[in-house]
Amino acid sequence: QIQLQEWGPGLAKSSETLSLTCTVSGVSVNSEIYYWTWIRQPPGKGLEWVGYISSSGSTNYSPSLKSRVSMSLDTSKNQFSLRVSSVTPADTALYYCVRDTIAAAGSLFDYWGQGTLVTVSS
Amino acid sequence: QSVLTQPPSASGTPGQRVTISCFGSDSNIGSNTVNWYQQLPGAAPKLLIYSNHQRPSGVPDRFSGSKSGTSASLAISGLQSEDEADYHCAAWDDSLRGYVFGTGTTIIVL
C-alpha cells in the first residue's frame, strides 16, 4: 500500500536550516500525475501549504516562505526533501509530507505521512 | 496564515445534521474547486471531500459537500461520536499561486 514517512531532526535553533526527508513506498515519485508536497501545522493551529516538487523537479513554493524554502527529489531512493533556512520559533510545527494527485478538476492531497514535529528554539 | 474562514467550532447530538461553512474570495473558492479534510485527534488529515462534492472511496455518504460563489459547505448528517474531529477546507488561490486552507472547525458531539 502507499505510505509516506517523514524523518529528520526534531529540534533546530533559530537562524539554522531545517531539513526533512520523506520516504515514499507503494508509488514512484517519478510519476507525472503527482506533486510531492509539504504541509505544516503549528501546534494548535491550522494547516499551511509549504509547497511542492513535481517528478520533473519543478517546484512551487508558498509566497510567504519562498525566500527560505527549497525542495529536492531523489528518484533513486524514492524520496523527496524539504529545507527551510533561517528558521525562527514561528517555524515550529508538525510537518507533513503529502501526495498531491493532479486531477482534472484540480489537485487533492490523498496520502499523508504521520507528520514529524520540528521545534525551533530561540 | 489562513485565507479561508471557518467557524472555530460546531456541535450537535448524535443523529443530528451539522453544517460547516468555508468563506473565501474570487481568487480561490470563486475560481477553483474545494476539498475538505478530516483530522481526527492526534492523526494526520484525511481527504474527505474533493472537487466540491465528490467522496473518495470509503467515505460514508453521511458526508456531503457543496459550493456556491465564494463559499463552500460541508454537511454531516446522522452525526456520530467518531465524527469528533477538526475539519479543514482547502482550495487553490490564483492570486497567491498556491494552496490555501481554512482556519479549521472542531466538531463536538454532545
Chai-1 contact restraints between the chains, C-beta under 6 A:
chainA,res_idxA,chainB,res_idxB,connection_type,confidence,min_distance_angstrom,max_distance_angstrom,comment,restraint_id
A,G46,B,S2,contact,1.0,0.0,6.0,A-B,restraint_1
A,G46,B,F101,contact,1.0,0.0,6.0,A-B,restraint_2
A,G46,B,T103,contact,1.0,0.0,6.0,A-B,restraint_3
A,G46,B,G104,contact,1.0,0.0,6.0,A-B,restraint_4
A,L47,B,H88,contact,1.0,0.0,6.0,A-B,restraint_5
A,L47,B,F101,contact,1.0,0.0,6.0,A-B,restraint_6
A,W49,B,G98,contact,1.0,0.0,6.0,A-B,restraint_7
A,W49,B,Y99,contact,1.0,0.0,6.0,A-B,restraint_8
A,S62,B,G98,contact,1.0,0.0,6.0,A-B,restraint_9
A,P63,B,L96,contact,1.0,0.0,6.0,A-B,restraint_10
A,Y96,B,A44,contact,1.0,0.0,6.0,A-B,restraint_11
A,A105,B,T33,contact,1.0,0.0,6.0,A-B,restraint_12
A,A105,B,S51,contact,1.0,0.0,6.0,A-B,restraint_13
A,G106,B,N32,contact,1.0,0.0,6.0,A-B,restraint_14
A,G106,B,T33,contact,1.0,0.0,6.0,A-B,restraint_15
A,L108,B,N35,contact,1.0,0.0,6.0,A-B,restraint_16
A,L108,B,L47,contact,1.0,0.0,6.0,A-B,restraint_17
A,L108,B,Y50,contact,1.0,0.0,6.0,A-B,restraint_18
A,D110,B,L47,contact,1.0,0.0,6.0,A-B,restraint_19
A,W112,B,A44,contact,1.0,0.0,6.0,A-B,restraint_20
A,Q114,B,A44,contact,1.0,0.0,6.0,A-B,restraint_21
A,G115,B,A44,contact,1.0,0.0,6.0,A-B,restraint_22
